[in-house]
Amino acid sequence: MSGDLGSRPADYDPSSCLEQSVTKEVLHNSYNIYNNLPAETSLPIDEQEHLVYLSQVIRDSKASNAIGVIALHQHETLLPNHSFVGNTEQLDDERYAYYIQKSANERINIDKVCGYKFAYVEGKGLCPFEFRQGQMPDLSGVDKTFVPRIVQYLVKNLQEQNDRVSDALGDGTSSDRIVVAEKPDDGNDRVALGSSNKNIWPGD
């Protein structure tokens, strides 16, 4: 397995895959991606081992106000033709609440949602498997090296975990999903690995 994003034009921006439009096909594929993720409680990851490096990549890439990284996991099984769609509400000047619900794909207005969490799929790049209401944040200031650096690091360092996930799937259709880009709306750097969430505040 390789972290290479494939042959691309010289001016290709890898971060552009995070801004892809949501289509009916994208919604359909998200069901298969999500349901083949490991359970949150089964992730054999040492959070601290990766946390420092990944947070530094986010800062180096000028992505700390838009992107975070988490270990892939699921909380419950999705029904066919359903997707997770969330909505962020600002409670006050400092607090935000993020609500998520399962929605039938036919009821989702694809023009009013964007990708929120993405999994790296070999041969396809970063593919969204969770969505949220609203527009994608402006990623024009994110360094083009961000996506390749994150993918290559996780492919190298979490290969053993991914092999276990691939073996469990068996059919070969849903392996090689080991990186997620999360788009927090609260303006804080966020890297989460394993079963708990870590907030990394600017300046820490």
N, C-alpha and C positions, 0 to 999 in steps of 0.2 A: 504494500500500500504506500502511496506517495502523497505528500502534502502539496505537490505541484498543482497549480491551478490550470495547467494546460497551456497550449500555444495561444497567445493573445497578441493583439496589435501593440506596438511600442507605447502608444499613449493610453492603453487600457488602464482604467482605475479599478483595482480589485474591490474597493469599497462600494462600487456601483452595484454589486450584486445584492447589497443590503437595501437598495432603493428600488428593486424590481416591483413592477405592478402586481397586484393581487388579481389572479384570474380564477375561473372555476376549476381549472386543472390544478392550480396551486393549492386551492382549498382541499380538493380531493386528495392530493398527495400528502398533505399535512396529517391527515388521519393515519396513513400508513407509517409515517415517520414517528409520530408521537406514540402510537401503540406498541412500537417495537423498541422503545427506550427502556432502560432498566429501571426498576423501582428505586425510589429515592433512598430507601434504607439499605440497598444492596451495593452502593458505590464504595469500592475499596480504595478510596483516595485520601491521601494525607494532604489536607487543605493547605497547611502552612508551607509544605514543600514547594508548592506552585504559586502561592498567593503573591509573594513579593515580586517574583519575576513578571507575572502577568500584569500586575498593577503598574509596574514600571513601563512595560510595553504600551499600555494604554496612555500613560502620561507622555512618553516619548513621541507617540503618534498623534498627539494633540486630540485625543479622542475622549478625554475624561468627562466631558459634558454630554456625551451622546452614547457611548458604547461601554458595555461590560462583558464579562465572560463567566459562564457558569458550566458546571459539569452536567451533561445530559441526564435527565431523569424524568420519570412520570409519577403522578400522584394517583391517577385513576384511569380507567379504560374509556376511550372515546367510542361512541356508537358510530357505525358507518354513516358517511355523509354528514358528519358533524365536525365542528372545529371549535377551538377555544378562542374567544374574543374578549378582550379586556377593555376597560375604560379608566382613565386616570382623572381623579377629581382633586382639586386643591382645597384643602380644609381651611388653611389660614396661610400666613406669610411664610411659614416654615414647614408645614406638614402637608403631605400628599397621601391619598388613599388610592390603591389600585384594585379594582373589582374585576373579576373574571368569571365568565359563564360559558357553558356549552351551548352552542347555537347550531340549528340545522343550517347547512350550507345554503339552501334555497332562500333562507331568510336573511342572509348576510348581504348587505349592500357593498359589493366589492369596490365601489368607487369611494367609499368612506372609511375604509380600513387600510392598514399598512402592516407589514411584517413587524413583529415584536421580538420573537426569539427564532433563531436560525440554527439549523444543523448543517454541518459540512457533509455532503454526500459525494463520494468519489465519482468523478466524471460529470458532476452537475454543479459543483460549487456549493455555496451557502444557500440553503432552501428554508423558507419560513415554515414553522409548524405551530406557531401561536401568533395571534394577530391582536391588534388593538384599534379602537376607534381613533380617527384623526389622521393627520399627515405625518410622514416620516420626517424626523429632525433633519436639519441641514447638515450634511456630512462633507461639504466642500472643503472644510478646513482639516479634515482627517488625512493624515499622511498615507500615501498609497502603499506603504510597506506594512501597514497594520494587519490586514487580512493574511497576507503570506506569512508574516512572523508568527501570528497566533496559530494558524493552521500547522505550520511546520513544527512549532514547539510542542503542541499537543499530540501530533502524530508521533513524534519521537518519544515523548515522555509518558504518554498514556496508551502506548501501543498494546501493552499486555491487557489492560482493561478492555480495550476495544476488541481484542481477539476473543475475550470471554463473551462479550456481547454478541459478536458475529457467530460464534459457535452455538450460542443459545438460540439464535434466530434460525439457523439451519438452511433456510431456503436461498440464501445469498442475495436476496433482493433488498435488504434493509441494513446492510452493514456499513462500516466506514462513516458513521455519524458521530463525531467526537468533539465538535466545537459548536458553541452557541454564541451568537452576538445578541446581547440584551440591550434594549434602548430605554434606560430609565428617564423619566421626566422630571426627576427631582434635582437634576443638576449635579449629582454626586457621582464620583467614580465608584463603580460597583464591580467587584469580582467575587463570585460565589462558587465554591467548589464543594462537592460532597453534599451532606444533608443539611447544611446551615448556610445562611446568607451572610456575607461580609460586606459592610459598607466602608469604603476607603475615602475619607474626607480629603478634599483638596488641602495640600499643605502638610498632611501627615507624613 
